[in-house]
Amino acid sequence: MYNLADDIGERKNLAGQMPDKVSELHGRLAAWRKAVGAPMPTENTDRRPPRVTRKRAAATRNKSED
């Protein structure tokens, strides 16, 4: 949690100084997720690197040459 007026680079997290606000915002987020049926993100356990097709490899090479 940051004060963007004073800390545009988001370098000082204020969550530890404002636990009541953190709890309020967390509750509001949880209620919104429930209301809209938003799934919780899960960890990607598939550690395999993405397949690189010839077409994708060529497109990547062409971008780096620009």
PDBQT receptor file of N, H, CA, C and O in Angstrom, charges set to zero:
ATOM      1  N   MET A   1       0.855  -1.146   0.000  1.00  0.00    +0.000 N 
ATOM      2  CA  MET A   1       0.000   0.000   0.000  1.00  0.00    +0.000 C 
ATOM      3  C   MET A   1       0.912   1.223   0.000  1.00  0.00    +0.000 C 
ATOM      4  O   MET A   1       1.842   1.327   0.799  1.00  0.00    +0.000 OA
ATOM      5  N   TYR A   2       0.618   2.148  -0.923  1.00  0.00    +0.000 N 
ATOM      6  H   TYR A   2      -0.137   2.063  -1.572  1.00  0.00    +0.000 HD
ATOM      7  CA  TYR A   2       1.526   3.276  -1.122  1.00  0.00    +0.000 C 
ATOM      8  C   TYR A   2       0.754   4.590  -1.163  1.00  0.00    +0.000 C 
ATOM      9  O   TYR A   2      -0.422   4.615  -1.524  1.00  0.00    +0.000 OA
ATOM     10  N   ASN A   3       1.412   5.664  -0.798  1.00  0.00    +0.000 N 
ATOM     11  H   ASN A   3       2.368   5.643  -0.504  1.00  0.00    +0.000 HD
ATOM     12  CA  ASN A   3       0.869   7.005  -0.951  1.00  0.00    +0.000 C 
ATOM     13  C   ASN A   3       1.465   7.556  -2.243  1.00  0.00    +0.000 C 
ATOM     14  O   ASN A   3       2.587   8.062  -2.261  1.00  0.00    +0.000 OA
ATOM     15  N   LEU A   4       0.698   7.447  -3.315  1.00  0.00    +0.000 N 
ATOM     16  H   LEU A   4      -0.213   7.036  -3.301  1.00  0.00    +0.000 HD
ATOM     17  CA  LEU A   4       1.233   7.820  -4.623  1.00  0.00    +0.000 C 
ATOM     18  C   LEU A   4       1.485   9.315  -4.757  1.00  0.00    +0.000 C 
ATOM     19  O   LEU A   4       2.287   9.729  -5.594  1.00  0.00    +0.000 OA
ATOM     20  N   ALA A   5       0.821  10.130  -3.952  1.00  0.00    +0.000 N 
ATOM     21  H   ALA A   5       0.169   9.794  -3.272  1.00  0.00    +0.000 HD
ATOM     22  CA  ALA A   5       1.069  11.564  -4.003  1.00  0.00    +0.000 C 
ATOM     23  C   ALA A   5       2.488  11.891  -3.534  1.00  0.00    +0.000 C 
ATOM     24  O   ALA A   5       3.119  12.821  -4.037  1.00  0.00    +0.000 OA
ATOM     25  N   ASP A   6       2.979  11.117  -2.567  1.00  0.00    +0.000 N 
ATOM     26  H   ASP A   6       2.466  10.362  -2.159  1.00  0.00    +0.000 HD
ATOM     27  CA  ASP A   6       4.317  11.356  -2.017  1.00  0.00    +0.000 C 
ATOM     28  C   ASP A   6       5.368  10.352  -2.491  1.00  0.00    +0.000 C 
ATOM     29  O   ASP A   6       6.567  10.592  -2.345  1.00  0.00    +0.000 OA
ATOM     30  N   ASP A   7       4.922   9.235  -3.054  1.00  0.00    +0.000 N 
ATOM     31  H   ASP A   7       3.949   9.041  -3.172  1.00  0.00    +0.000 HD
ATOM     32  CA  ASP A   7       5.839   8.138  -3.380  1.00  0.00    +0.000 C 
ATOM     33  C   ASP A   7       5.445   7.522  -4.714  1.00  0.00    +0.000 C 
ATOM     34  O   ASP A   7       4.992   6.379  -4.765  1.00  0.00    +0.000 OA
ATOM     35  N   ILE A   8       5.615   8.272  -5.784  1.00  0.00    +0.000 N 
ATOM     36  H   ILE A   8       5.983   9.201  -5.743  1.00  0.00    +0.000 HD
ATOM     37  CA  ILE A   8       5.193   7.827  -7.113  1.00  0.00    +0.000 C 
ATOM     38  C   ILE A   8       5.913   6.547  -7.542  1.00  0.00    +0.000 C 
ATOM     39  O   ILE A   8       5.374   5.778  -8.338  1.00  0.00    +0.000 OA
ATOM     40  N   GLY A   9       7.109   6.310  -7.032  1.00  0.00    +0.000 N 
ATOM     41  H   GLY A   9       7.547   6.934  -6.386  1.00  0.00    +0.000 HD
ATOM     42  CA  GLY A   9       7.873   5.110  -7.383  1.00  0.00    +0.000 C 
ATOM     43  C   GLY A   9       7.507   3.892  -6.556  1.00  0.00    +0.000 C 
ATOM     44  O   GLY A   9       8.102   2.829  -6.730  1.00  0.00    +0.000 OA
ATOM     45  N   GLU A  10       6.540   4.027  -5.662  1.00  0.00    +0.000 N 
ATOM     46  H   GLU A  10       6.057   4.891  -5.522  1.00  0.00    +0.000 HD
ATOM     47  CA  GLU A  10       6.075   2.928  -4.811  1.00  0.00    +0.000 C 
ATOM     48  C   GLU A  10       7.239   2.235  -4.117  1.00  0.00    +0.000 C 
ATOM     49  O   GLU A  10       7.401   1.019  -4.215  1.00  0.00    +0.000 OA
ATOM     50  N   ARG A  11       8.042   3.021  -3.420  1.00  0.00    +0.000 N 
ATOM     51  H   ARG A  11       7.910   4.009  -3.340  1.00  0.00    +0.000 HD
ATOM     52  CA  ARG A  11       9.212   2.481  -2.733  1.00  0.00    +0.000 C 
ATOM     53  C   ARG A  11       8.956   2.208  -1.256  1.00  0.00    +0.000 C 
ATOM     54  O   ARG A  11       9.648   1.384  -0.658  1.00  0.00    +0.000 OA
ATOM     55  N   LYS A  12       7.967   2.890  -0.649  1.00  0.00    +0.000 N 
ATOM     56  H   LYS A  12       7.406   3.560  -1.135  1.00  0.00    +0.000 HD
ATOM     57  CA  LYS A  12       7.718   2.712   0.779  1.00  0.00    +0.000 C 
ATOM     58  C   LYS A  12       6.334   2.111   0.985  1.00  0.00    +0.000 C 
ATOM     59  O   LYS A  12       5.325   2.797   0.824  1.00  0.00    +0.000 OA
ATOM     60  N   ASN A  13       6.287   0.823   1.343  1.00  0.00    +0.000 N 
ATOM     61  H   ASN A  13       7.107   0.266   1.473  1.00  0.00    +0.000 HD
ATOM     62  CA  ASN A  13       5.035   0.134   1.585  1.00  0.00    +0.000 C 
ATOM     63  C   ASN A  13       4.495   0.543   2.957  1.00  0.00    +0.000 C 
ATOM     64  O   ASN A  13       5.163   0.359   3.975  1.00  0.00    +0.000 OA
ATOM     65  N   LEU A  14       3.296   1.092   2.975  1.00  0.00    +0.000 N 
ATOM     66  H   LEU A  14       2.754   1.241   2.148  1.00  0.00    +0.000 HD
ATOM     67  CA  LEU A  14       2.698   1.594   4.204  1.00  0.00    +0.000 C 
ATOM     68  C   LEU A  14       1.775   0.589   4.878  1.00  0.00    +0.000 C 
ATOM     69  O   LEU A  14       1.144   0.925   5.881  1.00  0.00    +0.000 OA
ATOM     70  N   ALA A  15       1.675  -0.623   4.366  1.00  0.00    +0.000 N 
ATOM     71  H   ALA A  15       2.187  -0.896   3.552  1.00  0.00    +0.000 HD
ATOM     72  CA  ALA A  15       0.742  -1.609   4.908  1.00  0.00    +0.000 C 
ATOM     73  C   ALA A  15       0.994  -1.888   6.383  1.00  0.00    +0.000 C 
ATOM     74  O   ALA A  15       0.043  -2.047   7.148  1.00  0.00    +0.000 OA
ATOM     75  N   GLY A  16       2.229  -1.948   6.789  1.00  0.00    +0.000 N 
ATOM     76  H   GLY A  16       3.002  -1.818   6.168  1.00  0.00    +0.000 HD
ATOM     77  CA  GLY A  16       2.550  -2.218   8.187  1.00  0.00    +0.000 C 
ATOM     78  C   GLY A  16       2.106  -1.115   9.129  1.00  0.00    +0.000 C 
ATOM     79  O   GLY A  16       1.865  -1.368  10.310  1.00  0.00    +0.000 OA
ATOM     80  N   GLN A  17       1.995   0.106   8.622  1.00  0.00    +0.000 N 
ATOM     81  H   GLN A  17       2.191   0.311   7.663  1.00  0.00    +0.000 HD
ATOM     82  CA  GLN A  17       1.591   1.248   9.437  1.00  0.00    +0.000 C 
ATOM     83  C   GLN A  17       0.080   1.447   9.453  1.00  0.00    +0.000 C 
ATOM     84  O   GLN A  17      -0.436   2.227  10.254  1.00  0.00    +0.000 OA
ATOM     85  N   MET A  18      -0.636   0.741   8.566  1.00  0.00    +0.000 N 
ATOM     86  H   MET A  18      -0.217   0.107   7.915  1.00  0.00    +0.000 HD
ATOM     87  CA  MET A  18      -2.083   0.947   8.435  1.00  0.00    +0.000 C 
ATOM     88  C   MET A  18      -2.825  -0.391   8.377  1.00  0.00    +0.000 C 
ATOM     89  O   MET A  18      -3.507  -0.669   7.390  1.00  0.00    +0.000 OA
ATOM     90  N   PRO A  19      -2.703  -1.230   9.424  1.00  0.00    +0.000 N 
ATOM     91  CA  PRO A  19      -3.308  -2.559   9.375  1.00  0.00    +0.000 C 
ATOM     92  C   PRO A  19      -4.838  -2.531   9.247  1.00  0.00    +0.000 C 
ATOM     93  O   PRO A  19      -5.420  -3.424   8.632  1.00  0.00    +0.000 OA
ATOM     94  N   ASP A  20      -5.486  -1.523   9.816  1.00  0.00    +0.000 N 
ATOM     95  H   ASP A  20      -5.013  -0.797  10.316  1.00  0.00    +0.000 HD
ATOM     96  CA  ASP A  20      -6.948  -1.440   9.701  1.00  0.00    +0.000 C 
ATOM     97  C   ASP A  20      -7.369  -1.193   8.252  1.00  0.00    +0.000 C 
ATOM     98  O   ASP A  20      -8.339  -1.785   7.778  1.00  0.00    +0.000 OA
ATOM     99  N   LYS A  21      -6.655  -0.333   7.557  1.00  0.00    +0.000 N 
ATOM    100  H   LYS A  21      -5.867   0.148   7.942  1.00  0.00    +0.000 HD
ATOM    101  CA  LYS A  21      -6.963  -0.052   6.156  1.00  0.00    +0.000 C 
ATOM    102  C   LYS A  21      -6.680  -1.282   5.294  1.00  0.00    +0.000 C 
ATOM    103  O   LYS A  21      -7.433  -1.577   4.366  1.00  0.00    +0.000 OA
ATOM    104  N   VAL A  22      -5.601  -1.999   5.598  1.00  0.00    +0.000 N 
ATOM    105  H   VAL A  22      -4.989  -1.760   6.352  1.00  0.00    +0.000 HD
ATOM    106  CA  VAL A  22      -5.280  -3.221   4.869  1.00  0.00    +0.000 C 
ATOM    107  C   VAL A  22      -6.414  -4.231   5.023  1.00  0.00    +0.000 C 
ATOM    108  O   VAL A  22      -6.835  -4.845   4.043  1.00  0.00    +0.000 OA
ATOM    109  N   SER A  23      -6.910  -4.407   6.247  1.00  0.00    +0.000 N 
ATOM    110  H   SER A  23      -6.568  -3.909   7.044  1.00  0.00    +0.000 HD
ATOM    111  CA  SER A  23      -8.012  -5.342   6.491  1.00  0.00    +0.000 C 
ATOM    112  C   SER A  23      -9.271  -4.921   5.749  1.00  0.00    +0.000 C 
ATOM    113  O   SER A  23      -9.962  -5.753   5.161  1.00  0.00    +0.000 OA
ATOM    114  N   GLU A  24      -9.566  -3.623   5.777  1.00  0.00    +0.000 N 
ATOM    115  H   GLU A  24      -9.005  -2.947   6.255  1.00  0.00    +0.000 HD
ATOM    116  CA  GLU A  24     -10.740  -3.117   5.064  1.00  0.00    +0.000 C 
ATOM    117  C   GLU A  24     -10.640  -3.403   3.568  1.00  0.00    +0.000 C 
ATOM    118  O   GLU A  24     -11.582  -3.917   2.965  1.00  0.00    +0.000 OA
ATOM    119  N   LEU A  25      -9.509  -3.071   2.981  1.00  0.00    +0.000 N 
ATOM    120  H   LEU A  25      -8.744  -2.652   3.471  1.00  0.00    +0.000 HD
ATOM    121  CA  LEU A  25      -9.339  -3.267   1.542  1.00  0.00    +0.000 C 
ATOM    122  C   LEU A  25      -9.343  -4.746   1.164  1.00  0.00    +0.000 C 
ATOM    123  O   LEU A  25      -9.880  -5.127   0.124  1.00  0.00    +0.000 OA
ATOM    124  N   HIS A  26      -8.747  -5.567   2.004  1.00  0.00    +0.000 N 
ATOM    125  H   HIS A  26      -8.311  -5.258   2.849  1.00  0.00    +0.000 HD
ATOM    126  CA  HIS A  26      -8.753  -7.010   1.736  1.00  0.00    +0.000 C 
ATOM    127  C   HIS A  26     -10.186  -7.540   1.757  1.00  0.00    +0.000 C 
ATOM    128  O   HIS A  26     -10.565  -8.338   0.900  1.00  0.00    +0.000 OA
ATOM    129  N   GLY A  27     -10.975  -7.106   2.724  1.00  0.00    +0.000 N 
ATOM    130  H   GLY A  27     -10.667  -6.458   3.420  1.00  0.00    +0.000 HD
ATOM    131  CA  GLY A  27     -12.376  -7.527   2.795  1.00  0.00    +0.000 C 
ATOM    132  C   GLY A  27     -13.173  -7.086   1.581  1.00  0.00    +0.000 C 
ATOM    133  O   GLY A  27     -13.984  -7.843   1.049  1.00  0.00    +0.000 OA
ATOM    134  N   ARG A  28     -12.936  -5.865   1.152  1.00  0.00    +0.000 N 
ATOM    135  H   ARG A  28     -12.277  -5.251   1.585  1.00  0.00    +0.000 HD
ATOM    136  CA  ARG A  28     -13.639  -5.365  -0.038  1.00  0.00    +0.000 C 
ATOM    137  C   ARG A  28     -13.242  -6.149  -1.285  1.00  0.00    +0.000 C 
ATOM    138  O   ARG A  28     -14.088  -6.455  -2.124  1.00  0.00    +0.000 OA
ATOM    139  N   LEU A  29     -11.953  -6.474  -1.407  1.00  0.00    +0.000 N 
ATOM    140  H   LEU A  29     -11.266  -6.225  -0.725  1.00  0.00    +0.000 HD
ATOM    141  CA  LEU A  29     -11.494  -7.259  -2.549  1.00  0.00    +0.000 C 
ATOM    142  C   LEU A  29     -12.108  -8.656  -2.530  1.00  0.00    +0.000 C 
ATOM    143  O   LEU A  29     -12.560  -9.151  -3.563  1.00  0.00    +0.000 OA
ATOM    144  N   ALA A  30     -12.124  -9.290  -1.363  1.00  0.00    +0.000 N 
ATOM    145  H   ALA A  30     -11.757  -8.888  -0.524  1.00  0.00    +0.000 HD
ATOM    146  CA  ALA A  30     -12.696 -10.641  -1.250  1.00  0.00    +0.000 C 
ATOM    147  C   ALA A  30     -14.187 -10.617  -1.597  1.00  0.00    +0.000 C 
ATOM    148  O   ALA A  30     -14.677 -11.517  -2.280  1.00  0.00    +0.000 OA
ATOM    149  N   ALA A  31     -14.905  -9.600  -1.135  1.00  0.00    +0.000 N 
ATOM    150  H   ALA A  31     -14.507  -8.869  -0.580  1.00  0.00    +0.000 HD
ATOM    151  CA  ALA A  31     -16.331  -9.487  -1.444  1.00  0.00    +0.000 C 
ATOM    152  C   ALA A  31     -16.557  -9.279  -2.937  1.00  0.00    +0.000 C 
ATOM    153  O   ALA A  31     -17.486  -9.847  -3.511  1.00  0.00    +0.000 OA
ATOM    154  N   TRP A  32     -15.715  -8.470  -3.564  1.00  0.00    +0.000 N 
ATOM    155  H   TRP A  32     -14.960  -8.008  -3.097  1.00  0.00    +0.000 HD
ATOM    156  CA  TRP A  32     -15.848  -8.237  -5.004  1.00  0.00    +0.000 C 
ATOM    157  C   TRP A  32     -15.581  -9.522  -5.780  1.00  0.00    +0.000 C 
ATOM    158  O   TRP A  32     -16.325  -9.873  -6.696  1.00  0.00    +0.000 OA
ATOM    159  N   ARG A  33     -14.490 -10.233  -5.397  1.00  0.00    +0.000 N 
ATOM    160  H   ARG A  33     -13.886  -9.949  -4.653  1.00  0.00    +0.000 HD
ATOM    161  CA  ARG A  33     -14.176 -11.489  -6.093  1.00  0.00    +0.000 C 
ATOM    162  C   ARG A  33     -15.335 -12.473  -5.996  1.00  0.00    +0.000 C 
ATOM    163  O   ARG A  33     -15.666 -13.147  -6.972  1.00  0.00    +0.000 OA
ATOM    164  N   LYS A  34     -15.953 -12.555  -4.818  1.00  0.00    +0.000 N 
ATOM    165  H   LYS A  34     -15.684 -12.008  -4.026  1.00  0.00    +0.000 HD
ATOM    166  CA  LYS A  34     -17.079 -13.459  -4.626  1.00  0.00    +0.000 C 
ATOM    167  C   LYS A  34     -18.268 -13.011  -5.476  1.00  0.00    +0.000 C 
ATOM    168  O   LYS A  34     -18.933 -13.841  -6.097  1.00  0.00    +0.000 OA
ATOM    169  N   ALA A  35     -18.537 -11.714  -5.508  1.00  0.00    +0.000 N 
ATOM    170  H   ALA A  35     -17.998 -11.040  -5.005  1.00  0.00    +0.000 HD
ATOM    171  CA  ALA A  35     -19.685 -11.179  -6.247  1.00  0.00    +0.000 C 
ATOM    172  C   ALA A  35     -19.583 -11.429  -7.748  1.00  0.00    +0.000 C 
ATOM    173  O   ALA A  35     -20.588 -11.694  -8.409  1.00  0.00    +0.000 OA
ATOM    174  N   VAL A  36     -18.377 -11.344  -8.278  1.00  0.00    +0.000 N 
ATOM    175  H   VAL A  36     -17.562 -11.129  -7.741  1.00  0.00    +0.000 HD
ATOM    176  CA  VAL A  36     -18.211 -11.515  -9.722  1.00  0.00    +0.000 C 
ATOM    177  C   VAL A  36     -17.738 -12.911 -10.103  1.00  0.00    +0.000 C 
ATOM    178  O   VAL A  36     -17.626 -13.224 -11.288  1.00  0.00    +0.000 OA
ATOM    179  N   GLY A  37     -17.464 -13.746  -9.119  1.00  0.00    +0.000 N 
ATOM    180  H   GLY A  37     -17.555 -13.491  -8.156  1.00  0.00    +0.000 HD
ATOM    181  CA  GLY A  37     -17.001 -15.101  -9.398  1.00  0.00    +0.000 C 
ATOM    182  C   GLY A  37     -15.589 -15.154  -9.943  1.00  0.00    +0.000 C 
ATOM    183  O   GLY A  37     -15.252 -16.041 -10.727  1.00  0.00    +0.000 OA
ATOM    184  N   ALA A  38     -14.761 -14.204  -9.529  1.00  0.00    +0.000 N 
ATOM    185  H   ALA A  38     -15.035 -13.483  -8.893  1.00  0.00    +0.000 HD
ATOM    186  CA  ALA A  38     -13.380 -14.161 -10.023  1.00  0.00    +0.000 C 
ATOM    187  C   ALA A  38     -12.556 -15.281  -9.380  1.00  0.00    +0.000 C 
ATOM    188  O   ALA A  38     -12.537 -15.408  -8.156  1.00  0.00    +0.000 OA
ATOM    189  N   PRO A  39     -11.883 -16.086 -10.187  1.00  0.00    +0.000 N 
ATOM    190  CA  PRO A  39     -11.058 -17.157  -9.615  1.00  0.00    +0.000 C 
ATOM    191  C   PRO A  39      -9.784 -16.593  -9.001  1.00  0.00    +0.000 C 
ATOM    192  O   PRO A  39      -9.281 -15.551  -9.420  1.00  0.00    +0.000 OA
ATOM    193  N   MET A  40      -9.287 -17.287  -8.022  1.00  0.00    +0.000 N 
ATOM    194  H   MET A  40      -9.696 -18.133  -7.681  1.00  0.00    +0.000 HD
ATOM    195  CA  MET A  40      -8.002 -16.915  -7.427  1.00  0.00    +0.000 C 
ATOM    196  C   MET A  40      -6.893 -17.406  -8.343  1.00  0.00    +0.000 C 
ATOM    197  O   MET A  40      -6.982 -18.508  -8.884  1.00  0.00    +0.000 OA
ATOM    198  N   PRO A  41      -5.849 -16.605  -8.525  1.00  0.00    +0.000 N 
ATOM    199  CA  PRO A  41      -4.725 -17.069  -9.324  1.00  0.00    +0.000 C 
ATOM    200  C   PRO A  41      -4.061 -18.268  -8.642  1.00  0.00    +0.000 C 
ATOM    201  O   PRO A  41      -4.051 -18.372  -7.415  1.00  0.00    +0.000 OA
ATOM    202  N   THR A  42      -3.521 -19.149  -9.437  1.00  0.00    +0.000 N 
ATOM    203  H   THR A  42      -3.529 -19.065 -10.434  1.00  0.00    +0.000 HD
ATOM    204  CA  THR A  42      -2.816 -20.304  -8.894  1.00  0.00    +0.000 C 
ATOM    205  C   THR A  42      -1.404 -20.327  -9.453  1.00  0.00    +0.000 C 
ATOM    206  O   THR A  42      -1.118 -19.727 -10.489  1.00  0.00    +0.000 OA
ATOM    207  N   GLU A  43      -0.539 -21.022  -8.759  1.00  0.00    +0.000 N 
ATOM    208  H   GLU A  43      -0.772 -21.510  -7.917  1.00  0.00    +0.000 HD
ATOM    209  CA  GLU A  43       0.840 -21.135  -9.203  1.00  0.00    +0.000 C 
ATOM    210  C   GLU A  43       0.912 -22.000 -10.453  1.00  0.00    +0.000 C 
ATOM    211  O   GLU A  43       0.235 -23.023 -10.549  1.00  0.00    +0.000 OA
ATOM    212  N   ASN A  44       1.720 -21.591 -11.389  1.00  0.00    +0.000 N 
ATOM    213  H   ASN A  44       2.271 -20.760 -11.311  1.00  0.00    +0.000 HD
ATOM    214  CA  ASN A  44       1.944 -22.376 -12.592  1.00  0.00    +0.000 C 
ATOM    215  C   ASN A  44       2.961 -23.454 -12.247  1.00  0.00    +0.000 C 
ATOM    216  O   ASN A  44       4.137 -23.165 -12.027  1.00  0.00    +0.000 OA
ATOM    217  N   THR A  45       2.502 -24.692 -12.202  1.00  0.00    +0.000 N 
ATOM    218  H   THR A  45       1.546 -24.927 -12.381  1.00  0.00    +0.000 HD
ATOM    219  CA  THR A  45       3.406 -25.787 -11.848  1.00  0.00    +0.000 C 
ATOM    220  C   THR A  45       4.030 -26.432 -13.077  1.00  0.00    +0.000 C 
ATOM    221  O   THR A  45       4.854 -27.337 -12.947  1.00  0.00    +0.000 OA
ATOM    222  N   ASP A  46       3.650 -25.983 -14.261  1.00  0.00    +0.000 N 
ATOM    223  H   ASP A  46       2.980 -25.248 -14.367  1.00  0.00    +0.000 HD
ATOM    224  CA  ASP A  46       4.229 -26.498 -15.502  1.00  0.00    +0.000 C 
ATOM    225  C   ASP A  46       5.518 -25.729 -15.761  1.00  0.00    +0.000 C 
ATOM    226  O   ASP A  46       5.478 -24.608 -16.269  1.00  0.00    +0.000 OA
ATOM    227  N   ARG A  47       6.637 -26.305 -15.425  1.00  0.00    +0.000 N 
ATOM    228  H   ARG A  47       6.669 -27.215 -15.012  1.00  0.00    +0.000 HD
ATOM    229  CA  ARG A  47       7.928 -25.614 -15.512  1.00  0.00    +0.000 C 
ATOM    230  C   ARG A  47       8.601 -25.753 -16.868  1.00  0.00    +0.000 C 
ATOM    231  O   ARG A  47       9.706 -25.250 -17.072  1.00  0.00    +0.000 OA
ATOM    232  N   ARG A  48       7.936 -26.438 -17.799  1.00  0.00    +0.000 N 
ATOM    233  H   ARG A  48       7.038 -26.847 -17.633  1.00  0.00    +0.000 HD
ATOM    234  CA  ARG A  48       8.542 -26.608 -19.115  1.00  0.00    +0.000 C 
ATOM    235  C   ARG A  48       8.574 -25.265 -19.839  1.00  0.00    +0.000 C 
ATOM    236  O   ARG A  48       7.614 -24.497 -19.761  1.00  0.00    +0.000 OA
ATOM    237  N   PRO A  49       9.669 -24.975 -20.540  1.00  0.00    +0.000 N 
ATOM    238  CA  PRO A  49       9.712 -23.722 -21.309  1.00  0.00    +0.000 C 
ATOM    239  C   PRO A  49       8.717 -23.806 -22.463  1.00  0.00    +0.000 C 
ATOM    240  O   PRO A  49       8.413 -24.901 -22.935  1.00  0.00    +0.000 OA
ATOM    241  N   PRO A  50       8.208 -22.671 -22.920  1.00  0.00    +0.000 N 
ATOM    242  CA  PRO A  50       7.263 -22.696 -24.039  1.00  0.00    +0.000 C 
ATOM    243  C   PRO A  50       7.928 -23.216 -25.301  1.00  0.00    +0.000 C 
ATOM    244  O   PRO A  50       9.115 -22.989 -25.536  1.00  0.00    +0.000 OA
ATOM    245  N   ARG A  51       7.144 -23.917 -26.109  1.00  0.00    +0.000 N 
ATOM    246  H   ARG A  51       6.180 -24.102 -25.918  1.00  0.00    +0.000 HD
ATOM    247  CA  ARG A  51       7.665 -24.410 -27.388  1.00  0.00    +0.000 C 
ATOM    248  C   ARG A  51       7.889 -23.239 -28.321  1.00  0.00    +0.000 C 
ATOM    249  O   ARG A  51       7.053 -22.340 -28.414  1.00  0.00    +0.000 OA
ATOM    250  N   VAL A  52       8.997 -23.250 -28.999  1.00  0.00    +0.000 N 
ATOM    251  H   VAL A  52       9.676 -23.980 -28.923  1.00  0.00    +0.000 HD
ATOM    252  CA  VAL A  52       9.287 -22.207 -29.969  1.00  0.00    +0.000 C 
ATOM    253  C   VAL A  52       9.144 -22.820 -31.357  1.00  0.00    +0.000 C 
ATOM    254  O   VAL A  52       9.917 -23.693 -31.753  1.00  0.00    +0.000 OA
ATOM    255  N   THR A  53       8.154 -22.351 -32.074  1.00  0.00    +0.000 N 
ATOM    256  H   THR A  53       7.526 -21.643 -31.752  1.00  0.00    +0.000 HD
ATOM    257  CA  THR A  53       7.957 -22.837 -33.435  1.00  0.00    +0.000 C 
ATOM    258  C   THR A  53       8.861 -22.064 -34.377  1.00  0.00    +0.000 C 
ATOM    259  O   THR A  53       9.389 -21.012 -34.016  1.00  0.00    +0.000 OA
ATOM    260  N   ARG A  54       9.040 -22.580 -35.580  1.00  0.00    +0.000 N 
ATOM    261  H   ARG A  54       8.611 -23.435 -35.873  1.00  0.00    +0.000 HD
ATOM    262  CA  ARG A  54       9.863 -21.867 -36.567  1.00  0.00    +0.000 C 
ATOM    263  C   ARG A  54       9.280 -20.485 -36.852  1.00  0.00    +0.000 C 
ATOM    264  O   ARG A  54      10.012 -19.507 -37.001  1.00  0.00    +0.000 OA
ATOM    265  N   LYS A  55       7.961 -20.424 -36.925  1.00  0.00    +0.000 N 
ATOM    266  H   LYS A  55       7.367 -21.219 -36.804  1.00  0.00    +0.000 HD
ATOM    267  CA  LYS A  55       7.307 -19.145 -37.222  1.00  0.00    +0.000 C 
ATOM    268  C   LYS A  55       7.588 -18.138 -36.100  1.00  0.00    +0.000 C 
ATOM    269  O   LYS A  55       7.916 -16.982 -36.368  1.00  0.00    +0.000 OA
ATOM    270  N   ARG A  56       7.458 -18.584 -34.833  1.00  0.00    +0.000 N 
ATOM    271  H   ARG A  56       7.191 -19.522 -34.615  1.00  0.00    +0.000 HD
ATOM    272  CA  ARG A  56       7.702 -17.688 -33.693  1.00  0.00    +0.000 C 
ATOM    273  C   ARG A  56       9.171 -17.284 -33.644  1.00  0.00    +0.000 C 
ATOM    274  O   ARG A  56       9.484 -16.124 -33.377  1.00  0.00    +0.000 OA
ATOM    275  N   ALA A  57      10.069 -18.225 -33.899  1.00  0.00    +0.000 N 
ATOM    276  H   ALA A  57       9.815 -19.167 -34.116  1.00  0.00    +0.000 HD
ATOM    277  CA  ALA A  57      11.504 -17.914 -33.880  1.00  0.00    +0.000 C 
ATOM    278  C   ALA A  57      11.840 -16.881 -34.947  1.00  0.00    +0.000 C 
ATOM    279  O   ALA A  57      12.615 -15.957 -34.699  1.00  0.00    +0.000 OA
ATOM    280  N   ALA A  58      11.259 -17.033 -36.134  1.00  0.00    +0.000 N 
ATOM    281  H   ALA A  58      10.630 -17.783 -36.336  1.00  0.00    +0.000 HD
ATOM    282  CA  ALA A  58      11.521 -16.078 -37.221  1.00  0.00    +0.000 C 
ATOM    283  C   ALA A  58      10.975 -14.702 -36.862  1.00  0.00    +0.000 C 
ATOM    284  O   ALA A  58      11.620 -13.687 -37.125  1.00  0.00    +0.000 OA
ATOM    285  N   ALA A  59       9.780 -14.667 -36.258  1.00  0.00    +0.000 N 
ATOM    286  H   ALA A  59       9.256 -15.491 -36.044  1.00  0.00    +0.000 HD
ATOM    287  CA  ALA A  59       9.196 -13.380 -35.869  1.00  0.00    +0.000 C 
ATOM    288  C   ALA A  59      10.067 -12.697 -34.812  1.00  0.00    +0.000 C 
ATOM    289  O   ALA A  59      10.246 -11.480 -34.845  1.00  0.00    +0.000 OA
ATOM    290  N   THR A  60      10.599 -13.469 -33.890  1.00  0.00    +0.000 N 
ATOM    291  H   THR A  60      10.453 -14.458 -33.863  1.00  0.00    +0.000 HD
ATOM    292  CA  THR A  60      11.470 -12.915 -32.851  1.00  0.00    +0.000 C 
ATOM    293  C   THR A  60      12.749 -12.357 -33.456  1.00  0.00    +0.000 C 
ATOM    294  O   THR A  60      13.207 -11.278 -33.082  1.00  0.00    +0.000 OA
ATOM    295  N   ARG A  61      13.326 -13.111 -34.405  1.00  0.00    +0.000 N 
ATOM    296  H   ARG A  61      12.954 -13.987 -34.709  1.00  0.00    +0.000 HD
ATOM    297  CA  ARG A  61      14.546 -12.626 -35.071  1.00  0.00    +0.000 C 
ATOM    298  C   ARG A  61      14.257 -11.343 -35.831  1.00  0.00    +0.000 C 
ATOM    299  O   ARG A  61      15.055 -10.406 -35.785  1.00  0.00    +0.000 OA
ATOM    300  N   ASN A  62      13.128 -11.285 -36.530  1.00  0.00    +0.000 N 
ATOM    301  H   ASN A  62      12.480 -12.046 -36.568  1.00  0.00    +0.000 HD
ATOM    302  CA  ASN A  62      12.801 -10.099 -37.318  1.00  0.00    +0.000 C 
ATOM    303  C   ASN A  62      12.607  -8.872 -36.431  1.00  0.00    +0.000 C 
ATOM    304  O   ASN A  62      12.987  -7.767 -36.819  1.00  0.00    +0.000 OA
ATOM    305  N   LYS A  63      12.025  -9.049 -35.258  1.00  0.00    +0.000 N 
ATOM    306  H   LYS A  63      11.716  -9.947 -34.943  1.00  0.00    +0.000 HD
ATOM    307  CA  LYS A  63      11.828  -7.916 -34.348  1.00  0.00    +0.000 C 
ATOM    308  C   LYS A  63      13.171  -7.389 -33.839  1.00  0.00    +0.000 C 
ATOM    309  O   LYS A  63      13.366  -6.180 -33.717  1.00  0.00    +0.000 OA
ATOM    310  N   SER A  64      14.086  -8.302 -33.547  1.00  0.00    +0.000 N 
ATOM    311  H   SER A  64      13.927  -9.285 -33.646  1.00  0.00    +0.000 HD
ATOM    312  CA  SER A  64      15.376  -7.867 -32.991  1.00  0.00    +0.000 C 
ATOM    313  C   SER A  64      16.244  -7.195 -34.054  1.00  0.00    +0.000 C 
ATOM    314  O   SER A  64      17.180  -6.469 -33.719  1.00  0.00    +0.000 OA
ATOM    315  N   GLU A  65      15.942  -7.431 -35.329  1.00  0.00    +0.000 N 
ATOM    316  H   GLU A  65      15.182  -8.021 -35.601  1.00  0.00    +0.000 HD
ATOM    317  CA  GLU A  65      16.722  -6.819 -36.396  1.00  0.00    +0.000 C 
ATOM    318  C   GLU A  65      16.260  -5.405 -36.728  1.00  0.00    +0.000 C 
ATOM    319  O   GLU A  65      16.965  -4.664 -37.414  1.00  0.00    +0.000 OA
ATOM    320  N   ASP A  66      15.059  -5.023 -36.237  1.00  0.00    +0.000 N 
ATOM    321  H   ASP A  66      14.487  -5.625 -35.680  1.00  0.00    +0.000 HD
ATOM    322  CA  ASP A  66      14.513  -3.684 -36.535  1.00  0.00    +0.000 C 
ATOM    323  C   ASP A  66      15.272  -2.585 -35.855  1.00  0.00    +0.000 C 
ATOM    324  O   ASP A  66      14.932  -1.412 -36.010  1.00  0.00    +0.000 OA
TER     325      ASP A  66
